[in-house]
Amino acid sequence: MLIFCCVASIILFSIYDNTKEKSEPIVDSVLSPYVDEWKNDCKSHGLEMTDDWWRLERIYAVYVYTDGDNRLGMGNRIAQTIQVKADYSDDVVKCIVYHELGHYVFRLDHCSESGQIMSETIHTQEDSYYGVNWQELKEEYFDSIKR
Ligand SMILES: [Zn+2]
């Protein structure tokens, strides 16, 4: 089954409070291993954190949407938050974290190919897909940031 991922990049405007000190966003503990891994990967690929990262206030896990939506994740530049639906396998949740941070921090758009981290759809029922292909998917993701 494929579930559409919300497009963070459709939120076109952002508000930046220049008085905000540079501080790390608050990250829910269930997501922090993935966010830490993403930051380490950014560093090992020679990427500096962008202003968008420092503007981010919070990355939080959601389990049930009261509005009945089925989105996997969403960035909100007004609230300065990223939400990640966290009741999938570890590999899928990690992929959602990388996907949403790709939109939010590096302003990546969706890629036209399927099965990539920045694809518009994510395979939520093929549990082994992201685990088996992670190294390859990750290199394509970081290549797309540097392009
Ligand atoms: Zn997306």
py3Dmol code that shows the C-alpha trace and the ligand (Angstrom):
import py3Dmol

protein = """\
ATOM      1  CA  MET A   1       0.000   0.000   0.000  1.00  0.00           C
ATOM      2  CA  LEU A   2       1.190   3.464  -0.779  1.00  0.00           C
ATOM      3  CA  ILE A   3       0.255   6.449   1.242  1.00  0.00           C
ATOM      4  CA  PHE A   4       0.693   9.969   0.057  1.00  0.00           C
ATOM      5  CA  CYS A   5       3.085  12.107   1.891  1.00  0.00           C
ATOM      6  CA  CYS A   6       2.182  15.672   2.564  1.00  0.00           C
ATOM      7  CA  VAL A   7       4.129  18.271   0.685  1.00  0.00           C
ATOM      8  CA  ALA A   8       5.886  20.486   3.126  1.00  0.00           C
ATOM      9  CA  SER A   9       7.186  22.643   0.318  1.00  0.00           C
ATOM     10  CA  ILE A  10       3.719  23.924  -0.572  1.00  0.00           C
ATOM     11  CA  ILE A  11       3.965  26.123   2.480  1.00  0.00           C
ATOM     12  CA  LEU A  12       5.652  28.926   0.640  1.00  0.00           C
ATOM     13  CA  PHE A  13       6.272  31.516   3.246  1.00  0.00           C
ATOM     14  CA  SER A  14       8.125  31.370   6.476  1.00  0.00           C
ATOM     15  CA  ILE A  15       8.486  33.595   9.434  1.00  0.00           C
ATOM     16  CA  TYR A  16      11.868  34.026  10.936  1.00  0.00           C
ATOM     17  CA  ASP A  17      12.347  35.545  14.317  1.00  0.00           C
ATOM     18  CA  ASN A  18      15.823  37.041  14.124  1.00  0.00           C
ATOM     19  CA  THR A  19      16.050  37.305  17.853  1.00  0.00           C
ATOM     20  CA  LYS A  20      15.861  33.537  18.290  1.00  0.00           C
ATOM     21  CA  GLU A  21      19.086  32.081  19.583  1.00  0.00           C
ATOM     22  CA  LYS A  22      20.533  29.223  17.621  1.00  0.00           C
ATOM     23  CA  SER A  23      19.194  26.216  19.418  1.00  0.00           C
ATOM     24  CA  GLU A  24      18.494  22.644  18.458  1.00  0.00           C
ATOM     25  CA  PRO A  25      14.846  21.707  17.983  1.00  0.00           C
ATOM     26  CA  ILE A  26      13.151  19.653  20.653  1.00  0.00           C
ATOM     27  CA  VAL A  27      12.850  16.089  19.353  1.00  0.00           C
ATOM     28  CA  ASP A  28      10.516  13.423  20.726  1.00  0.00           C
ATOM     29  CA  SER A  29      12.569  10.599  22.211  1.00  0.00           C
ATOM     30  CA  VAL A  30      11.077   8.012  19.845  1.00  0.00           C
ATOM     31  CA  LEU A  31      12.423  10.019  16.887  1.00  0.00           C
ATOM     32  CA  SER A  32      15.721  11.260  18.291  1.00  0.00           C
ATOM     33  CA  PRO A  33      17.817   8.228  17.184  1.00  0.00           C
ATOM     34  CA  TYR A  34      16.779   8.906  13.568  1.00  0.00           C
ATOM     35  CA  VAL A  35      17.297  12.638  13.802  1.00  0.00           C
ATOM     36  CA  ASP A  36      20.747  12.065  15.358  1.00  0.00           C
ATOM     37  CA  GLU A  37      21.622   9.596  12.603  1.00  0.00           C
ATOM     38  CA  TRP A  38      20.469  12.115   9.976  1.00  0.00           C
ATOM     39  CA  LYS A  39      22.624  14.855  11.528  1.00  0.00           C
ATOM     40  CA  ASN A  40      25.648  12.559  11.587  1.00  0.00           C
ATOM     41  CA  ASP A  41      25.009  11.617   7.956  1.00  0.00           C
ATOM     42  CA  CYS A  42      24.770  15.308   7.023  1.00  0.00           C
ATOM     43  CA  LYS A  43      28.081  15.948   8.734  1.00  0.00           C
ATOM     44  CA  SER A  44      29.808  13.004   7.055  1.00  0.00           C
ATOM     45  CA  HIS A  45      28.521  14.287   3.696  1.00  0.00           C
ATOM     46  CA  GLY A  46      30.027  17.697   4.407  1.00  0.00           C
ATOM     47  CA  LEU A  47      26.689  19.486   4.828  1.00  0.00           C
ATOM     48  CA  GLU A  48      26.263  22.393   7.207  1.00  0.00           C
ATOM     49  CA  MET A  49      22.947  22.868   8.972  1.00  0.00           C
ATOM     50  CA  THR A  50      20.893  25.545   7.218  1.00  0.00           C
ATOM     51  CA  ASP A  51      19.028  28.464   8.820  1.00  0.00           C
ATOM     52  CA  ASP A  52      15.879  26.410   8.311  1.00  0.00           C
ATOM     53  CA  TRP A  53      17.264  23.848  10.741  1.00  0.00           C
ATOM     54  CA  TRP A  54      17.915  26.492  13.395  1.00  0.00           C
ATOM     55  CA  ARG A  55      14.400  27.873  12.905  1.00  0.00           C
ATOM     56  CA  LEU A  56      12.877  24.487  13.610  1.00  0.00           C
ATOM     57  CA  GLU A  57      11.370  24.367  17.094  1.00  0.00           C
ATOM     58  CA  ARG A  58      10.143  20.840  17.411  1.00  0.00           C
ATOM     59  CA  ILE A  59      10.052  17.419  15.738  1.00  0.00           C
ATOM     60  CA  TYR A  60       7.293  15.295  17.173  1.00  0.00           C
ATOM     61  CA  ALA A  61       5.677  11.912  16.728  1.00  0.00           C
ATOM     62  CA  VAL A  62       1.999  11.451  15.960  1.00  0.00           C
ATOM     63  CA  TYR A  63      -0.040   8.261  16.065  1.00  0.00           C
ATOM     64  CA  VAL A  64      -3.639   9.221  15.371  1.00  0.00           C
ATOM     65  CA  TYR A  65      -4.941  12.132  13.341  1.00  0.00           C
ATOM     66  CA  THR A  66      -8.179  13.580  14.596  1.00  0.00           C
ATOM     67  CA  ASP A  67      -8.860  15.057  11.146  1.00  0.00           C
ATOM     68  CA  GLY A  68      -8.964  11.568   9.622  1.00  0.00           C
ATOM     69  CA  ASP A  69      -6.013  12.281   7.341  1.00  0.00           C
ATOM     70  CA  ASN A  70      -3.421   9.648   6.625  1.00  0.00           C
ATOM     71  CA  ARG A  71      -0.316  11.722   5.999  1.00  0.00           C
ATOM     72  CA  LEU A  72       3.042  10.240   6.945  1.00  0.00           C
ATOM     73  CA  GLY A  73       4.621  13.473   7.936  1.00  0.00           C
ATOM     74  CA  MET A  74       4.391  17.197   7.526  1.00  0.00           C
ATOM     75  CA  GLY A  75       6.527  20.239   8.035  1.00  0.00           C
ATOM     76  CA  ASN A  76       4.944  23.502   9.113  1.00  0.00           C
ATOM     77  CA  ARG A  77       7.101  26.584   8.653  1.00  0.00           C
ATOM     78  CA  ILE A  78       4.688  28.798  10.550  1.00  0.00           C
ATOM     79  CA  ALA A  79       4.565  26.616  13.653  1.00  0.00           C
ATOM     80  CA  GLN A  80       8.236  25.680  12.970  1.00  0.00           C
ATOM     81  CA  THR A  81       7.485  22.017  13.506  1.00  0.00           C
ATOM     82  CA  ILE A  82       7.763  18.680  11.763  1.00  0.00           C
ATOM     83  CA  GLN A  83       5.357  15.890  12.585  1.00  0.00           C
ATOM     84  CA  VAL A  84       6.133  12.258  11.829  1.00  0.00           C
ATOM     85  CA  LYS A  85       3.663   9.398  11.961  1.00  0.00           C
ATOM     86  CA  ALA A  86       5.544   6.992  14.161  1.00  0.00           C
ATOM     87  CA  ASP A  87       3.535   3.774  14.211  1.00  0.00           C
ATOM     88  CA  TYR A  88       5.379   2.090  11.345  1.00  0.00           C
ATOM     89  CA  SER A  89       8.462  -0.101  11.323  1.00  0.00           C
ATOM     90  CA  ASP A  90      11.736   1.535  12.385  1.00  0.00           C
ATOM     91  CA  ASP A  91      13.004   1.669   8.795  1.00  0.00           C
ATOM     92  CA  VAL A  92       9.852   3.393   7.532  1.00  0.00           C
ATOM     93  CA  VAL A  93       9.821   5.918  10.391  1.00  0.00           C
ATOM     94  CA  LYS A  94      13.488   6.691   9.684  1.00  0.00           C
ATOM     95  CA  CYS A  95      12.643   7.233   6.026  1.00  0.00           C
ATOM     96  CA  ILE A  96       9.827   9.640   6.968  1.00  0.00           C
ATOM     97  CA  VAL A  97      12.233  11.565   9.238  1.00  0.00           C
ATOM     98  CA  TYR A  98      14.802  11.898   6.413  1.00  0.00           C
ATOM     99  CA  HIS A  99      12.050  12.822   3.933  1.00  0.00           C
ATOM    100  CA  GLU A 100      10.544  15.577   6.064  1.00  0.00           C
ATOM    101  CA  LEU A 101      13.940  16.974   7.088  1.00  0.00           C
ATOM    102  CA  GLY A 102      14.893  16.962   3.393  1.00  0.00           C
ATOM    103  CA  HIS A 103      11.914  19.207   2.646  1.00  0.00           C
ATOM    104  CA  TYR A 104      12.299  21.413   5.669  1.00  0.00           C
ATOM    105  CA  VAL A 105      16.040  21.853   6.075  1.00  0.00           C
ATOM    106  CA  PHE A 106      17.328  21.484   2.503  1.00  0.00           C
ATOM    107  CA  ARG A 107      14.166  22.546   0.624  1.00  0.00           C
ATOM    108  CA  LEU A 108      14.116  19.365  -1.439  1.00  0.00           C
ATOM    109  CA  ASP A 109      11.102  18.716  -3.644  1.00  0.00           C
ATOM    110  CA  HIS A 110       9.663  15.312  -4.355  1.00  0.00           C
ATOM    111  CA  CYS A 111      11.562  13.286  -6.912  1.00  0.00           C
ATOM    112  CA  SER A 112       9.733  11.744  -9.845  1.00  0.00           C
ATOM    113  CA  GLU A 113      11.192   8.271  -9.326  1.00  0.00           C
ATOM    114  CA  SER A 114       9.387   5.922  -6.986  1.00  0.00           C
ATOM    115  CA  GLY A 115      11.061   4.101  -4.118  1.00  0.00           C
ATOM    116  CA  GLN A 116      13.401   6.956  -3.190  1.00  0.00           C
ATOM    117  CA  ILE A 117      13.497   8.766   0.160  1.00  0.00           C
ATOM    118  CA  MET A 118      12.108  11.906  -1.514  1.00  0.00           C
ATOM    119  CA  SER A 119       9.455  10.107  -3.560  1.00  0.00           C
ATOM    120  CA  GLU A 120       5.942  11.362  -3.038  1.00  0.00           C
ATOM    121  CA  THR A 121       4.798   7.952  -1.862  1.00  0.00           C
ATOM    122  CA  ILE A 122       6.338   5.667   0.682  1.00  0.00           C
ATOM    123  CA  HIS A 123       6.086   1.895   0.821  1.00  0.00           C
ATOM    124  CA  THR A 124       4.644   1.307   4.253  1.00  0.00           C
ATOM    125  CA  GLN A 125       3.880  -2.387   3.908  1.00  0.00           C
ATOM    126  CA  GLU A 126       7.073  -3.611   2.311  1.00  0.00           C
ATOM    127  CA  ASP A 127       8.889  -3.626   5.581  1.00  0.00           C
ATOM    128  CA  SER A 128      12.236  -4.833   4.312  1.00  0.00           C
ATOM    129  CA  TYR A 129      12.464  -2.387   1.401  1.00  0.00           C
ATOM    130  CA  TYR A 130      14.063   0.557   3.206  1.00  0.00           C
ATOM    131  CA  GLY A 131      16.260  -1.607   5.399  1.00  0.00           C
ATOM    132  CA  VAL A 132      17.656  -3.605   2.478  1.00  0.00           C
ATOM    133  CA  ASN A 133      18.150  -0.588   0.204  1.00  0.00           C
ATOM    134  CA  TRP A 134      19.008   2.051   2.776  1.00  0.00           C
ATOM    135  CA  GLN A 135      22.657   2.730   1.856  1.00  0.00           C
ATOM    136  CA  GLU A 136      21.800   3.203  -1.799  1.00  0.00           C
ATOM    137  CA  LEU A 137      18.715   5.322  -1.056  1.00  0.00           C
ATOM    138  CA  LYS A 138      20.675   7.473   1.345  1.00  0.00           C
ATOM    139  CA  GLU A 139      23.460   8.178  -1.160  1.00  0.00           C
ATOM    140  CA  GLU A 140      20.883   9.208  -3.788  1.00  0.00           C
ATOM    141  CA  TYR A 141      19.244  11.473  -1.178  1.00  0.00           C
ATOM    142  CA  PHE A 142      22.514  13.203  -0.258  1.00  0.00           C
ATOM    143  CA  ASP A 143      23.492  13.486  -3.930  1.00  0.00           C
ATOM    144  CA  SER A 144      20.199  15.282  -4.574  1.00  0.00           C
ATOM    145  CA  ILE A 145      20.956  17.773  -1.779  1.00  0.00           C
ATOM    146  CA  LYS A 146      24.335  18.585  -3.289  1.00  0.00           C
ATOM    147  CA  ARG A 147      22.965  18.955  -6.837  1.00  0.00           C
TER     148      ARG A 147
END
"""
ligand_1 = """\
1
ZN
Zn 6.949 14.929 0.989
"""
view = py3Dmol.view(width=600, height=400)
view.addModel(protein, "pdb")
view.setStyle({"model": 0}, {"cartoon": {"style": "trace"}})
view.addModel(ligand_1, "xyz")
view.setStyle({"model": 1}, {"stick": {}})
view.zoomTo()
view.show()
